[in-house]
Amino acid sequence: MGRMVKDYDKEDPFEIKTMEIPGGNIAHQAQVMAEEFRDMGTTKDELMNMFSNPFYGGLHMAFSQLGEESIGKIVSQVYENIQRLNVQELYNE
């Protein structure tokens, strides 16, 4: 499968960086990117649009290689995981 690599820029520590994950597991990379955008407040619909938009190189590479259905499952799982965590927190208070 494809590789996702971007040079590290010391001058901008807050810029999102894509990093190569050993073994080139594009599905895992898509999951990590989805989690990052979810944590920044991106909605599920916005994230799906970002994956399908060629402007977002890393996201779109994953979308192109895995397909819309697989990306949809990854995104759904990422948002499902945070909802489960929030429900568990309610019960622990």
C-alpha positions as CSV (number, residue, x, y, z in Angstrom):
1,M,0.0,0.0,0.0
2,G,1.0,3.7,-0.1
3,R,3.3,5.6,2.1
4,M,2.4,8.8,3.8
5,V,5.5,10.9,4.6
6,K,6.0,14.6,5.4
7,D,9.1,16.3,6.5
8,Y,9.1,17.6,10.0
9,D,9.1,21.4,10.3
10,K,10.8,22.7,13.5
11,E,9.4,26.2,12.9
12,D,5.7,25.2,13.3
13,P,5.2,22.8,16.2
14,F,1.4,23.2,16.1
15,E,1.0,22.2,12.5
16,I,-0.6,18.8,12.0
17,K,2.1,16.5,10.8
18,T,1.6,13.2,9.0
19,M,4.1,10.6,10.1
20,E,5.0,7.3,8.5
21,I,3.9,4.4,10.6
22,P,6.2,1.4,10.2
23,G,4.6,-1.3,8.0
24,G,2.6,1.2,6.0
25,N,-0.8,0.4,7.5
26,I,-2.9,3.0,5.7
27,A,-6.1,2.0,7.7
28,H,-4.3,2.7,11.0
29,Q,-3.0,6.0,9.6
30,A,-6.6,6.9,8.6
31,Q,-7.8,6.1,12.1
32,V,-5.1,8.2,13.7
33,M,-5.9,11.2,11.4
34,A,-9.6,10.8,12.1
35,E,-9.0,10.8,15.8
36,E,-6.9,14.0,15.6
37,F,-9.6,15.9,13.6
38,R,-12.3,14.5,15.9
39,D,-10.4,15.8,18.9
40,M,-10.1,19.2,17.3
41,G,-13.9,19.4,17.0
42,T,-14.4,18.4,13.4
43,T,-17.9,16.8,13.0
44,K,-18.3,13.4,11.4
45,D,-19.8,14.9,8.2
46,E,-17.0,17.5,7.9
47,L,-14.4,14.8,8.3
48,M,-15.9,12.6,5.6
49,N,-15.9,15.6,3.3
50,M,-12.3,16.2,4.1
51,F,-11.3,12.6,3.3
52,S,-13.0,12.9,-0.1
53,N,-11.5,16.3,-0.9
54,P,-8.1,16.1,-2.8
55,F,-7.1,19.4,-1.0
56,Y,-6.4,17.3,2.1
57,G,-3.5,15.2,0.7
58,G,-3.0,12.6,3.5
59,L,-6.7,12.1,4.1
60,H,-7.5,11.9,0.4
61,M,-4.7,9.4,-0.1
62,A,-6.3,7.1,2.5
63,F,-9.7,7.7,0.9
64,S,-8.4,6.8,-2.6
65,Q,-6.6,3.6,-1.4
66,L,-9.3,2.3,1.0
67,G,-12.5,3.6,-0.6
68,E,-15.5,5.5,0.7
69,E,-17.0,2.5,2.5
70,S,-13.9,1.7,4.5
71,I,-13.2,5.3,5.4
72,G,-16.9,5.6,6.5
73,K,-16.4,2.6,8.9
74,I,-13.2,4.1,10.3
75,V,-14.8,7.5,10.9
76,S,-17.9,6.0,12.4
77,Q,-15.8,3.8,14.8
78,V,-13.7,6.8,15.8
79,Y,-16.8,8.8,16.7
80,E,-18.5,5.8,18.4
81,N,-15.4,5.3,20.6
82,I,-15.6,8.9,22.0
83,Q,-19.4,8.6,22.6
84,R,-18.8,5.3,24.6
85,L,-16.1,7.0,26.7
86,N,-18.4,9.9,27.5
87,V,-21.2,7.6,28.6
88,Q,-18.8,5.7,30.8
89,E,-17.7,9.0,32.4
90,L,-21.3,9.8,33.3
91,Y,-21.6,6.5,35.2
92,N,-18.3,7.0,37.0
93,E,-19.2,10.5,38.5
